Amino acid sequence: MKGSVGIERRRILLVKNMKYIHSLVKKHEVHPFDEMFHP
């Protein structure tokens, strides 16, 4: 049971991160991953 709870929490964090990244992309119209790979 403990393992499945950890996976669920990780999935929730991942969804939050994706939403956060999408909001940044909308704000700046720049893909964050492009900035990482092309400084």
N, C-alpha and C positions, 0 to 999 in steps of 0.2 A: 504493500500500500504506500509506503514511504516513497519508493521510487516513482510511482505514478504521479504522486503529488508534486514531486520535483519537476517532472516533465511538464505537468500542467502549468506550474509557475513559470517555467522557462518559456513556454509557448506564449503565455500572457505577456511576458517581458518582450518577447520578439515582436508581437503584434504592436505593443506600445512603441517600440523602437522604429518599426516600419512607419507607423502613423507620424511619429516625430520627424523622421527623415522626409516623408512626403510633404509635411508642412514646410520644412526648410526649403525643399525643392520649389514648392509653389511660391514661397516668399522671394527667393533669390533667382529663380529660373536657372539655377545651376545645379548640375548633378554632383552630389558630394563625392561620389566615387571617382568622378573625373578629376576633381581637385586632388584627391589622394594620389592618383596615378600620374597626373600631369601637374606638378607643383609650379 
